[in-house]
Amino acid sequence: MWLGVFALSGRLLYEQMLEVVAGPQALAWDGKDRAGRLVPLGMYLLHIQISGDARQQSLRHIASVVY
């Protein structure tokens, strides 16, 4: 499973590859960019891709960051 966090401008801020097994999964993003800095308040696009033996699924979601 791949998680990408993008600024609304399209710039990739954070990404993570996760090994998963079949069944329900949970993801958490700590609000930090690839350099470990907290991202500014605002809205971000989360893009999740899941690849399996038979197919690939993709999910996009808008998330708000508030402190």
Chimera marker file (.cmm) of the C-alpha trace (Angstrom):
<marker_set name="trace">
<marker id="1" x="0.000" y="0.000" z="0.000" r="1" g="1" b="0" radius="0.5"/>
<marker id="2" x="1.284" y="3.448" z="-0.883" r="1" g="1" b="0" radius="0.5"/>
<marker id="3" x="0.264" y="6.696" z="0.816" r="1" g="1" b="0" radius="0.5"/>
<marker id="4" x="1.066" y="10.051" z="-0.758" r="1" g="1" b="0" radius="0.5"/>
<marker id="5" x="0.241" y="13.430" z="0.789" r="1" g="1" b="0" radius="0.5"/>
<marker id="6" x="0.081" y="16.323" z="-1.656" r="1" g="1" b="0" radius="0.5"/>
<marker id="7" x="-0.334" y="20.067" z="-1.303" r="1" g="1" b="0" radius="0.5"/>
<marker id="8" x="-3.326" y="21.331" z="-3.272" r="1" g="1" b="0" radius="0.5"/>
<marker id="9" x="-0.771" y="22.706" z="-5.754" r="1" g="1" b="0" radius="0.5"/>
<marker id="10" x="0.131" y="19.086" z="-6.575" r="1" g="1" b="0" radius="0.5"/>
<marker id="11" x="3.520" y="19.037" z="-4.819" r="1" g="1" b="0" radius="0.5"/>
<marker id="12" x="4.285" y="15.735" z="-3.070" r="1" g="1" b="0" radius="0.5"/>
<marker id="13" x="4.963" y="16.448" z="0.609" r="1" g="1" b="0" radius="0.5"/>
<marker id="14" x="5.101" y="12.957" z="2.102" r="1" g="1" b="0" radius="0.5"/>
<marker id="15" x="4.977" y="9.359" z="0.957" r="1" g="1" b="0" radius="0.5"/>
<marker id="16" x="5.102" y="5.996" z="2.631" r="1" g="1" b="0" radius="0.5"/>
<marker id="17" x="5.077" y="2.391" z="1.408" r="1" g="1" b="0" radius="0.5"/>
<marker id="18" x="3.469" y="-0.133" z="3.722" r="1" g="1" b="0" radius="0.5"/>
<marker id="19" x="3.387" y="-3.916" z="3.543" r="1" g="1" b="0" radius="0.5"/>
<marker id="20" x="-0.132" y="-5.095" z="4.245" r="1" g="1" b="0" radius="0.5"/>
<marker id="21" x="-2.008" y="-8.368" z="4.476" r="1" g="1" b="0" radius="0.5"/>
<marker id="22" x="-5.581" y="-9.066" z="3.456" r="1" g="1" b="0" radius="0.5"/>
<marker id="23" x="-8.240" y="-7.512" z="5.655" r="1" g="1" b="0" radius="0.5"/>
<marker id="24" x="-9.071" y="-4.111" z="7.108" r="1" g="1" b="0" radius="0.5"/>
<marker id="25" x="-6.186" y="-1.647" z="7.357" r="1" g="1" b="0" radius="0.5"/>
<marker id="26" x="-5.604" y="1.653" z="9.133" r="1" g="1" b="0" radius="0.5"/>
<marker id="27" x="-3.294" y="4.499" z="8.122" r="1" g="1" b="0" radius="0.5"/>
<marker id="28" x="-2.004" y="7.408" z="10.145" r="1" g="1" b="0" radius="0.5"/>
<marker id="29" x="-0.106" y="10.482" z="8.975" r="1" g="1" b="0" radius="0.5"/>
<marker id="30" x="1.570" y="12.627" z="11.643" r="1" g="1" b="0" radius="0.5"/>
<marker id="31" x="1.209" y="15.896" z="9.701" r="1" g="1" b="0" radius="0.5"/>
<marker id="32" x="4.899" y="16.072" z="8.794" r="1" g="1" b="0" radius="0.5"/>
<marker id="33" x="6.573" y="16.380" z="5.411" r="1" g="1" b="0" radius="0.5"/>
<marker id="34" x="9.419" y="14.205" z="4.093" r="1" g="1" b="0" radius="0.5"/>
<marker id="35" x="11.951" y="16.367" z="5.992" r="1" g="1" b="0" radius="0.5"/>
<marker id="36" x="10.132" y="15.801" z="9.295" r="1" g="1" b="0" radius="0.5"/>
<marker id="37" x="8.685" y="19.322" z="9.542" r="1" g="1" b="0" radius="0.5"/>
<marker id="38" x="5.058" y="19.956" z="10.462" r="1" g="1" b="0" radius="0.5"/>
<marker id="39" x="3.110" y="21.073" z="7.408" r="1" g="1" b="0" radius="0.5"/>
<marker id="40" x="1.252" y="24.400" z="7.599" r="1" g="1" b="0" radius="0.5"/>
<marker id="41" x="-2.408" y="24.529" z="8.504" r="1" g="1" b="0" radius="0.5"/>
<marker id="42" x="-4.581" y="23.853" z="5.505" r="1" g="1" b="0" radius="0.5"/>
<marker id="43" x="-6.046" y="21.254" z="3.216" r="1" g="1" b="0" radius="0.5"/>
<marker id="44" x="-4.109" y="18.387" z="1.651" r="1" g="1" b="0" radius="0.5"/>
<marker id="45" x="-4.827" y="15.637" z="-0.838" r="1" g="1" b="0" radius="0.5"/>
<marker id="46" x="-4.259" y="12.099" z="0.432" r="1" g="1" b="0" radius="0.5"/>
<marker id="47" x="-3.732" y="9.501" z="-2.284" r="1" g="1" b="0" radius="0.5"/>
<marker id="48" x="-3.747" y="5.829" z="-1.341" r="1" g="1" b="0" radius="0.5"/>
<marker id="49" x="-2.946" y="3.021" z="-3.790" r="1" g="1" b="0" radius="0.5"/>
<marker id="50" x="-3.445" y="-0.629" z="-2.964" r="1" g="1" b="0" radius="0.5"/>
<marker id="51" x="-2.089" y="-3.285" z="-5.314" r="1" g="1" b="0" radius="0.5"/>
<marker id="52" x="-3.180" y="-6.884" z="-5.086" r="1" g="1" b="0" radius="0.5"/>
<marker id="53" x="-2.690" y="-10.000" z="-7.164" r="1" g="1" b="0" radius="0.5"/>
<marker id="54" x="-5.802" y="-9.389" z="-9.242" r="1" g="1" b="0" radius="0.5"/>
<marker id="55" x="-6.274" y="-5.614" z="-9.248" r="1" g="1" b="0" radius="0.5"/>
<marker id="56" x="-5.186" y="-2.188" z="-8.084" r="1" g="1" b="0" radius="0.5"/>
<marker id="57" x="-7.374" y="0.258" z="-6.193" r="1" g="1" b="0" radius="0.5"/>
<marker id="58" x="-6.878" y="3.952" z="-5.648" r="1" g="1" b="0" radius="0.5"/>
<marker id="59" x="-8.493" y="6.344" z="-3.185" r="1" g="1" b="0" radius="0.5"/>
<marker id="60" x="-8.211" y="10.122" z="-2.957" r="1" g="1" b="0" radius="0.5"/>
<marker id="61" x="-9.364" y="12.141" z="0.016" r="1" g="1" b="0" radius="0.5"/>
<marker id="62" x="-9.094" y="15.772" z="1.111" r="1" g="1" b="0" radius="0.5"/>
<marker id="63" x="-7.795" y="16.173" z="4.671" r="1" g="1" b="0" radius="0.5"/>
<marker id="64" x="-7.599" y="19.290" z="6.827" r="1" g="1" b="0" radius="0.5"/>
<marker id="65" x="-4.639" y="19.910" z="9.117" r="1" g="1" b="0" radius="0.5"/>
<marker id="66" x="-5.362" y="21.919" z="12.263" r="1" g="1" b="0" radius="0.5"/>
<marker id="67" x="-3.258" y="22.285" z="15.421" r="1" g="1" b="0" radius="0.5"/>
<link id1="1" id2="2" r="1" g="1" b="0" radius="0.2"/>
<link id1="2" id2="3" r="1" g="1" b="0" radius="0.2"/>
<link id1="3" id2="4" r="1" g="1" b="0" radius="0.2"/>
<link id1="4" id2="5" r="1" g="1" b="0" radius="0.2"/>
<link id1="5" id2="6" r="1" g="1" b="0" radius="0.2"/>
<link id1="6" id2="7" r="1" g="1" b="0" radius="0.2"/>
<link id1="7" id2="8" r="1" g="1" b="0" radius="0.2"/>
<link id1="8" id2="9" r="1" g="1" b="0" radius="0.2"/>
<link id1="9" id2="10" r="1" g="1" b="0" radius="0.2"/>
<link id1="10" id2="11" r="1" g="1" b="0" radius="0.2"/>
<link id1="11" id2="12" r="1" g="1" b="0" radius="0.2"/>
<link id1="12" id2="13" r="1" g="1" b="0" radius="0.2"/>
<link id1="13" id2="14" r="1" g="1" b="0" radius="0.2"/>
<link id1="14" id2="15" r="1" g="1" b="0" radius="0.2"/>
<link id1="15" id2="16" r="1" g="1" b="0" radius="0.2"/>
<link id1="16" id2="17" r="1" g="1" b="0" radius="0.2"/>
<link id1="17" id2="18" r="1" g="1" b="0" radius="0.2"/>
<link id1="18" id2="19" r="1" g="1" b="0" radius="0.2"/>
<link id1="19" id2="20" r="1" g="1" b="0" radius="0.2"/>
<link id1="20" id2="21" r="1" g="1" b="0" radius="0.2"/>
<link id1="21" id2="22" r="1" g="1" b="0" radius="0.2"/>
<link id1="22" id2="23" r="1" g="1" b="0" radius="0.2"/>
<link id1="23" id2="24" r="1" g="1" b="0" radius="0.2"/>
<link id1="24" id2="25" r="1" g="1" b="0" radius="0.2"/>
<link id1="25" id2="26" r="1" g="1" b="0" radius="0.2"/>
<link id1="26" id2="27" r="1" g="1" b="0" radius="0.2"/>
<link id1="27" id2="28" r="1" g="1" b="0" radius="0.2"/>
<link id1="28" id2="29" r="1" g="1" b="0" radius="0.2"/>
<link id1="29" id2="30" r="1" g="1" b="0" radius="0.2"/>
<link id1="30" id2="31" r="1" g="1" b="0" radius="0.2"/>
<link id1="31" id2="32" r="1" g="1" b="0" radius="0.2"/>
<link id1="32" id2="33" r="1" g="1" b="0" radius="0.2"/>
<link id1="33" id2="34" r="1" g="1" b="0" radius="0.2"/>
<link id1="34" id2="35" r="1" g="1" b="0" radius="0.2"/>
<link id1="35" id2="36" r="1" g="1" b="0" radius="0.2"/>
<link id1="36" id2="37" r="1" g="1" b="0" radius="0.2"/>
<link id1="37" id2="38" r="1" g="1" b="0" radius="0.2"/>
<link id1="38" id2="39" r="1" g="1" b="0" radius="0.2"/>
<link id1="39" id2="40" r="1" g="1" b="0" radius="0.2"/>
<link id1="40" id2="41" r="1" g="1" b="0" radius="0.2"/>
<link id1="41" id2="42" r="1" g="1" b="0" radius="0.2"/>
<link id1="42" id2="43" r="1" g="1" b="0" radius="0.2"/>
<link id1="43" id2="44" r="1" g="1" b="0" radius="0.2"/>
<link id1="44" id2="45" r="1" g="1" b="0" radius="0.2"/>
<link id1="45" id2="46" r="1" g="1" b="0" radius="0.2"/>
<link id1="46" id2="47" r="1" g="1" b="0" radius="0.2"/>
<link id1="47" id2="48" r="1" g="1" b="0" radius="0.2"/>
<link id1="48" id2="49" r="1" g="1" b="0" radius="0.2"/>
<link id1="49" id2="50" r="1" g="1" b="0" radius="0.2"/>
<link id1="50" id2="51" r="1" g="1" b="0" radius="0.2"/>
<link id1="51" id2="52" r="1" g="1" b="0" radius="0.2"/>
<link id1="52" id2="53" r="1" g="1" b="0" radius="0.2"/>
<link id1="53" id2="54" r="1" g="1" b="0" radius="0.2"/>
<link id1="54" id2="55" r="1" g="1" b="0" radius="0.2"/>
<link id1="55" id2="56" r="1" g="1" b="0" radius="0.2"/>
<link id1="56" id2="57" r="1" g="1" b="0" radius="0.2"/>
<link id1="57" id2="58" r="1" g="1" b="0" radius="0.2"/>
<link id1="58" id2="59" r="1" g="1" b="0" radius="0.2"/>
<link id1="59" id2="60" r="1" g="1" b="0" radius="0.2"/>
<link id1="60" id2="61" r="1" g="1" b="0" radius="0.2"/>
<link id1="61" id2="62" r="1" g="1" b="0" radius="0.2"/>
<link id1="62" id2="63" r="1" g="1" b="0" radius="0.2"/>
<link id1="63" id2="64" r="1" g="1" b="0" radius="0.2"/>
<link id1="64" id2="65" r="1" g="1" b="0" radius="0.2"/>
<link id1="65" id2="66" r="1" g="1" b="0" radius="0.2"/>
<link id1="66" id2="67" r="1" g="1" b="0" radius="0.2"/>
</marker_set>
